[in-house]
Structure formats: structure tokens, C-alpha cells
Amino acid sequence: MPIGLRVILGTGLAACALTVAVLVAEPSGAAEGPLRVQGSTTFNAAIFAAYRPAIERMAGAPLDIVANKSSWGLLALLEGRADLAMISAPLDAEIAAARKLQPNLDYAPLSEYRVLTTRIAFAVNPSNPVKSLPVETITRLLSGQLVNWAEVGGPDMPVRVVAVKEGGGTVAAVRAQILGDAPLAAGAIRLESANHVLKVVAQELGAIGITQLGLIRKAGLHEIETDRPVEQPLSYVTAGLPSKQALRVIDATRFATVNDRD
């Protein structure tokens, strides 16, 4: 088994130490071009916005990044337009979303390399007095079983679920974790991006938006606190075994994010 692959399977400080050894032992060759990465905007915002210079430096590999949607990243990977995909939900959930777009592709070679876990949050308009609910109640709101905020101690107004369109990792993670893969409520507002979700929540008094905690805080919206976290895995995906260059990027990403948390 290659040293790089042992790093991928390792965890904790030992993995970080081994990562450093790999990055020193296997420097990037001068002939290597940029590594093409496509997929999740959540992954891009959480990882590359903060760590891209460090990742490129440690991996010795420049990155050509296109942030669109997790499922689009998988399609780009399988069609040879990307070397790595970045996703923000479990791989099985992302494959299910991608199959709706391209059902005839072979998804069997895909492998997931998790690098970080972030928290999903549920945004409401600042005028909404509902500030905390159990996850079970959030599930009933998102699925359409509860249709009025008065049913959960809020004002008498309709619940409007707001989320990105199919193919986004945040919604896929929510469906996989708390909805049992059931769809969102009929009549849910489905938008192109997380920024659009935040804008609608800021304008719509009865909205509940599915997004990330950091984005809620930046937008000045309120988060409904829950009794347990709803988490979103951030992972790279390869088609078959990763190249040495891809391995260095995976290792460097893990080292940069773990070192920052420590």
C-alpha cells in the first residue's frame, strides 16, 4: 500500500505527522499542471477560502477550482473534466443526486476521502420568535407535516421551507440524516445558491432556510438552535485510485484543517 494511502486512512496527530513526511518525500514534479477540482460551494467556502494557499504550498500543486454543486463535481470527474470532486454530503447521497442528471454513467469507481465535518444550520427571519426546537420538530417542519409556526409556539403564519435546488450537498445531507431520504415539503422554495436562500429568509417572515452556520452569521439572520447537531461531511472524491498529485492535495487539506483546529 502506498504511503500516501496510509495517510488517507489514518486519523489524528499521527496522521498529520505522516502527512508532513509524505509531502516532503514526494515533491511535485515540475511537469505537473494544475489539479482540476470541481463541486460543492460549501466545501469551497469552508476549506479553500481559508486554506487554499497552504494546501497548494504543502502539496506542491496549483489548483484549478470550479465551485458549482456536489453532483456536478461528480459528473465532471466521471467525464474527465476534473481530477478531484468536492462534495458536502455522504457519497451515496451525492451519487443518487447525480444519477438523476446522468443515469447511464458508471458510478462504481468513485471513492470518498473525508477531510472535515461542518454543521448545518436552520435560518429564520430575525422577526421570528422561535429560537430553539428539537431536531424531530425541525424534521416535521421541513417535510411539511407542520405547516404553521403557531404549531411550534410561533406566530400564526405559514412555514416556507427555503433551500437550494437538487444537486446541492447541504440538502442531500439533511435528507440523508433527518428526513430518511424523504423530499422536502411540497411548495418548498428551491433556489440556485445559498446566497439566494439567505436573501429570501431575510425577506420572508415565515421562512426556514437550510444552510451553513457561518453564512447565517454573516447575513445577520437567526439560527434555530437544535437539541443535537446536524452535520455535513466535506470530502474529496476520486474516480478509481487517486494520483500522487491528488493524494498530496488530500493529505495537505487534512493537515491544514486539523492543524488549524488544534
C-alpha positions as CSV (number, residue, x, y, z in Angstrom):
1,M,0.0,0.0,0.0
2,P,1.5,3.4,-0.9
3,I,2.5,5.7,1.9
4,G,0.0,8.3,0.7
5,L,-2.9,5.9,1.0
6,R,-1.9,5.1,4.6
7,V,-2.2,8.8,5.4
8,I,-5.7,8.9,3.9
9,L,-6.8,6.1,6.2
10,G,-5.1,7.5,9.3
11,T,-6.5,9.9,11.8
12,G,-5.3,12.3,14.5
13,L,-1.9,13.7,15.2
14,A,-0.1,10.6,13.9
15,A,-1.7,11.0,10.5
16,C,-0.7,14.7,10.5
17,A,2.9,13.8,11.2
18,L,3.0,11.2,8.5
19,T,1.4,13.7,6.1
20,V,4.3,16.0,6.6
21,A,6.7,13.2,5.7
22,V,4.8,12.4,2.6
23,L,4.7,16.0,1.5
24,V,8.5,16.2,1.9
25,A,9.2,12.8,0.4
26,E,7.1,13.2,-2.7
27,P,7.5,16.7,-4.0
28,S,5.5,17.8,-7.0
29,G,7.2,17.3,-10.4
30,A,7.8,20.4,-12.5
31,A,5.8,18.9,-15.4
32,E,2.6,18.6,-13.4
33,G,-0.1,21.0,-14.3
34,P,-2.9,22.4,-12.1
35,L,-5.1,19.8,-10.4
36,R,-8.7,20.4,-11.5
37,V,-11.2,20.4,-8.7
38,Q,-15.0,20.8,-9.1
39,G,-18.1,20.6,-6.9
40,S,-19.5,21.8,-3.7
41,T,-19.7,25.5,-2.9
42,T,-19.9,24.6,0.8
43,F,-16.6,22.7,0.5
44,N,-15.1,25.6,-1.3
45,A,-16.2,28.2,1.2
46,A,-15.2,26.1,4.3
47,I,-11.9,24.8,3.0
48,F,-10.4,26.6,0.0
49,A,-11.5,30.1,1.1
50,A,-9.4,29.7,4.3
51,Y,-6.7,27.1,3.4
52,R,-6.0,27.2,-0.4
53,P,-2.6,28.9,-0.2
54,A,-1.4,26.5,2.5
55,I,-2.8,23.5,0.6
56,E,-1.2,24.5,-2.7
57,R,2.1,25.1,-0.9
58,M,2.2,21.9,1.1
59,A,1.0,19.7,-1.9
60,G,3.3,21.5,-4.4
61,A,0.3,21.5,-6.7
62,P,-1.6,24.6,-8.1
63,L,-5.4,24.1,-8.0
64,D,-7.9,25.0,-10.7
65,I,-11.1,25.2,-8.8
66,V,-14.7,25.4,-10.1
67,A,-17.3,25.7,-7.3
68,N,-20.8,24.7,-8.5
69,K,-22.6,21.8,-6.9
70,S,-21.6,18.5,-5.5
71,S,-23.4,16.4,-8.1
72,W,-21.9,18.5,-10.9
73,G,-18.5,17.8,-9.5
74,L,-19.1,14.1,-9.7
75,L,-20.2,14.3,-13.3
76,A,-17.2,16.4,-14.2
77,L,-15.0,13.8,-12.5
78,L,-16.5,10.9,-14.4
79,E,-16.5,12.7,-17.7
80,G,-12.8,13.5,-17.3
81,R,-13.2,17.3,-16.8
82,A,-11.9,17.2,-13.2
83,D,-9.2,15.3,-11.3
84,L,-11.0,15.6,-7.9
85,A,-14.6,16.3,-7.0
86,M,-15.5,18.1,-3.8
87,I,-18.8,17.0,-2.1
88,S,-20.7,18.1,1.0
89,A,-22.9,15.1,1.8
90,P,-22.2,11.3,2.1
91,L,-21.1,9.9,-1.3
92,D,-24.2,7.6,-1.6
93,A,-26.5,10.6,-1.3
94,E,-24.5,12.6,-3.9
95,I,-24.4,9.7,-6.3
96,A,-28.2,9.4,-6.0
97,A,-28.5,13.1,-7.0
98,A,-26.0,12.7,-9.8
99,R,-27.9,9.7,-11.2
100,K,-31.0,11.9,-11.7
101,L,-28.9,14.0,-14.1
102,Q,-26.8,11.3,-15.8
103,P,-28.3,7.8,-15.1
104,N,-26.1,6.0,-17.6
105,L,-22.7,6.8,-16.1
106,D,-20.7,4.2,-14.1
107,Y,-20.5,5.4,-10.5
108,A,-18.8,2.2,-9.2
109,P,-15.2,3.6,-9.4
110,L,-15.9,6.5,-7.1
111,S,-14.1,6.7,-3.7
112,E,-14.7,9.2,-0.9
113,Y,-11.9,10.8,1.2
114,R,-13.4,12.8,4.1
115,V,-11.4,15.8,5.2
116,L,-13.7,17.8,7.5
117,T,-17.2,17.9,9.1
118,T,-19.1,21.1,9.4
119,R,-22.5,21.9,10.9
120,I,-25.7,22.6,9.0
121,A,-28.0,25.3,10.5
122,F,-31.6,26.4,10.0
123,A,-32.0,30.1,9.4
124,V,-35.1,32.2,10.2
125,N,-36.0,35.8,9.8
126,P,-34.9,37.9,12.8
127,S,-38.6,38.8,13.5
128,N,-39.5,35.1,14.1
129,P,-39.5,34.5,17.9
130,V,-38.9,30.7,17.6
131,K,-35.3,30.3,18.6
132,S,-34.9,26.6,19.5
133,L,-36.6,23.3,18.5
134,P,-35.7,19.6,18.7
135,V,-34.4,18.1,15.5
136,E,-37.6,15.9,15.4
137,T,-39.7,19.1,15.1
138,I,-37.3,20.5,12.5
139,T,-37.9,17.3,10.5
140,R,-41.6,17.8,10.6
141,L,-41.3,21.4,9.5
142,L,-39.0,20.6,6.6
143,S,-41.2,17.6,5.5
144,G,-44.4,19.6,5.5
145,Q,-46.0,17.8,8.5
146,L,-46.1,21.1,10.3
147,V,-47.3,24.0,8.1
148,N,-47.8,26.9,10.5
149,W,-45.4,28.4,13.0
150,A,-48.2,28.6,15.6
151,E,-47.9,24.8,15.9
152,V,-44.4,25.2,17.4
153,G,-45.0,28.2,19.6
154,G,-44.5,30.9,17.0
155,P,-46.8,33.4,15.2
156,D,-49.8,32.4,13.1
157,M,-48.1,32.4,9.7
158,P,-47.3,29.7,7.1
159,V,-44.0,27.8,7.2
160,R,-42.0,28.4,4.0
161,V,-39.1,25.9,3.5
162,V,-36.2,27.5,1.5
163,A,-33.3,25.5,0.1
164,V,-31.0,25.2,-2.9
165,K,-32.1,23.1,-5.8
166,E,-31.4,19.4,-6.1
167,G,-27.7,18.6,-6.5
168,G,-26.5,20.6,-3.5
169,G,-24.8,18.8,-0.7
170,T,-26.5,20.6,2.2
171,V,-29.9,19.5,1.2
172,A,-28.7,16.0,0.4
173,A,-27.1,15.8,3.9
174,V,-30.3,16.9,5.6
175,R,-32.4,14.4,3.7
176,A,-29.9,11.6,4.4
177,Q,-29.6,12.4,8.2
178,I,-33.0,13.5,9.4
179,L,-35.6,13.1,6.6
180,G,-35.0,9.4,5.9
181,D,-34.4,10.4,2.2
182,A,-37.9,11.8,2.0
183,P,-38.3,15.0,-0.1
184,L,-38.7,18.5,1.3
185,A,-42.2,19.9,1.8
186,A,-44.4,20.4,-1.2
187,G,-44.1,24.0,-2.1
188,A,-40.6,24.4,-0.8
189,I,-38.8,27.3,-2.4
190,R,-35.8,25.9,-4.3
191,L,-33.1,28.4,-5.4
192,E,-29.8,28.4,-7.2
193,S,-27.4,29.1,-4.3
194,A,-27.0,29.5,-0.6
195,N,-26.8,33.3,-1.0
196,H,-30.3,33.3,-2.6
197,V,-31.6,31.2,0.3
198,L,-30.3,33.8,2.8
199,K,-31.8,36.7,0.8
200,V,-35.3,35.0,0.8
201,V,-35.1,34.3,4.5
202,A,-34.2,37.9,5.2
203,Q,-37.4,39.0,3.3
204,E,-39.9,36.2,4.1
205,L,-41.1,36.3,7.7
206,G,-42.3,32.7,7.7
207,A,-39.2,31.2,6.0
208,I,-36.9,28.5,7.4
209,G,-33.7,28.2,5.3
210,I,-31.3,25.2,5.1
211,T,-27.8,26.5,5.0
212,Q,-24.5,26.6,7.0
213,L,-23.9,28.3,10.3
214,G,-21.2,30.7,9.1
215,L,-23.4,32.0,6.3
216,I,-26.2,32.7,8.7
217,R,-24.0,34.8,11.0
218,K,-22.6,36.8,8.1
219,A,-26.1,37.5,6.8
220,G,-27.3,38.7,10.3
221,L,-30.1,36.1,10.4
222,H,-31.1,34.0,13.4
223,E,-30.4,30.3,13.8
224,I,-32.9,27.9,15.3
225,E,-30.9,26.0,17.9
226,T,-31.4,22.2,18.0
227,D,-31.0,19.5,20.7
228,R,-28.3,17.8,18.6
229,P,-26.1,18.8,15.7
230,V,-27.0,18.1,12.1
231,E,-23.6,17.6,10.5
232,Q,-22.3,17.8,6.9
233,P,-19.3,15.9,5.8
234,L,-16.9,17.5,3.4
235,S,-15.0,15.1,1.2
236,Y,-12.9,14.7,-1.9
237,V,-13.9,12.0,-4.4
238,T,-11.7,10.3,-7.0
239,A,-12.6,8.0,-9.9
240,G,-10.5,5.0,-9.1
241,L,-7.2,5.3,-7.2
242,P,-6.1,8.9,-6.7
243,S,-2.9,10.1,-8.5
244,K,0.1,11.0,-6.4
245,Q,-0.7,14.6,-7.0
246,A,-4.3,14.1,-5.8
247,L,-3.0,12.3,-2.8
248,R,-0.8,15.2,-1.8
249,V,-3.7,17.6,-2.1
250,I,-5.9,15.3,0.1
251,D,-3.2,15.0,2.7
252,A,-2.4,18.7,2.7
253,T,-6.1,19.6,3.1
254,R,-6.4,17.3,6.1
255,F,-3.2,18.6,7.7
256,A,-4.2,22.2,7.2
257,T,-7.7,21.8,8.7
258,V,-6.7,19.6,11.6
259,N,-3.7,21.8,12.5
260,D,-6.0,24.9,12.4
261,R,-8.5,23.3,14.8
262,D,-5.7,22.2,17.2
